[in-house]
Amino acid sequence: MKPEEKHKHKHKHHKHDRRVISNFKELSDADYFLKNNEFSTWLKDERDTFFSDLSSESARKLFAEFVKDWNNKKLDSKYYDGIVTAPRSSHNWKIKVDVKGDPQRDLF
């Protein structure tokens, strides 16, 4: 075994390995609506699930897992930087934009 292989660990992050994140603020269950874009993105990226497919109870339980990972700084930096829009549903709305930039709904 090579010397550099001896020090490889199965887990990406360790307590002594926490990143410094500017403007970091710990979350609680009360931040459910405040961090919904980040949570919805995490659901899609990590759980391959859309927020709209969950019951309220399931969403709250998964948000608690998200909060734990957030507070332990285990998430990708994009979550801490802020996410403006997030995947909500697997439905394709087919919204078209005309030349003037006005949305036109495809009624099919």
C-alpha positions in Angstrom: 0.0 0.0 0.0 1.3 3.4 -0.9 1.8 5.9 2.0 -0.8 8.4 0.6 -3.4 5.6 0.5 -3.1 4.9 4.2 -4.6 8.3 5.0 -7.6 8.1 2.8 -10.9 8.1 4.6 -14.3 6.9 3.6 -16.0 10.1 4.6 -15.5 13.4 2.7 -15.7 15.7 5.8 -14.5 15.3 9.3 -15.0 17.5 12.4 -11.4 18.8 12.2 -11.9 19.4 8.4 -14.8 21.9 8.6 -14.6 24.7 6.0 -14.8 28.4 6.8 -17.9 29.8 5.2 -18.4 33.5 5.1 -21.6 34.8 6.8 -22.4 31.3 8.1 -25.5 31.1 10.2 -26.7 27.8 11.8 -30.2 26.8 10.8 -33.1 25.4 12.8 -36.5 23.9 11.8 -37.8 27.5 11.9 -35.8 28.3 8.8 -38.0 25.9 6.7 -39.4 28.7 4.5 -36.3 30.9 4.5 -34.1 28.2 3.0 -36.7 26.5 0.8 -34.7 27.1 -2.5 -31.6 25.5 -1.0 -33.6 22.7 0.5 -35.5 22.0 -2.8 -32.2 21.9 -4.7 -30.7 19.6 -2.1 -33.7 17.3 -2.4 -33.3 17.1 -6.2 -29.5 16.8 -6.1 -29.1 14.4 -3.1 -32.4 12.5 -3.0 -33.6 12.7 -6.6 -36.9 13.9 -5.3 -39.0 17.0 -6.1 -40.3 19.1 -3.2 -43.8 18.9 -4.7 -43.8 15.1 -4.5 -43.5 15.1 -0.7 -46.1 15.3 2.0 -45.7 18.1 4.6 -44.6 15.5 7.2 -42.0 14.0 4.9 -40.7 17.4 3.8 -40.2 18.4 7.4 -38.3 15.2 8.3 -36.0 15.7 5.3 -35.5 19.3 6.1 -34.3 18.3 9.5 -31.6 16.1 7.7 -30.8 19.1 5.5 -30.4 21.3 8.6 -28.0 18.8 10.2 -25.8 18.7 7.1 -26.0 22.5 6.8 -24.9 23.0 10.4 -22.1 20.5 10.1 -20.9 22.3 7.0 -21.2 19.1 4.9 -23.0 20.7 1.9 -21.5 22.0 -1.3 -20.6 25.7 -1.2 -23.5 26.6 -3.6 -26.0 26.0 -0.8 -24.2 28.5 1.5 -23.8 31.0 -1.3 -27.6 31.1 -1.8 -29.8 29.7 -4.5 -32.2 32.0 -6.2 -34.5 29.4 -8.0 -35.0 25.8 -7.3 -36.5 22.7 -9.0 -40.0 22.3 -7.5 -41.7 19.8 -9.8 -41.0 17.4 -12.6 -43.8 19.0 -14.6 -42.7 20.8 -17.8 -44.8 23.9 -18.0 -43.9 24.8 -21.7 -43.9 28.5 -21.1 -42.9 30.4 -24.3 -41.7 33.9 -24.5 -42.7 36.1 -27.5 -40.4 38.7 -29.2 -41.4 41.4 -26.7 -40.5 39.1 -23.8 -44.1 38.5 -22.7 -44.8 35.0 -21.4 -47.3 33.0 -23.5 -48.6 29.7 -22.1 -48.8 26.7 -24.3 -52.3 25.5 -23.7 -51.7 21.9 -24.9 
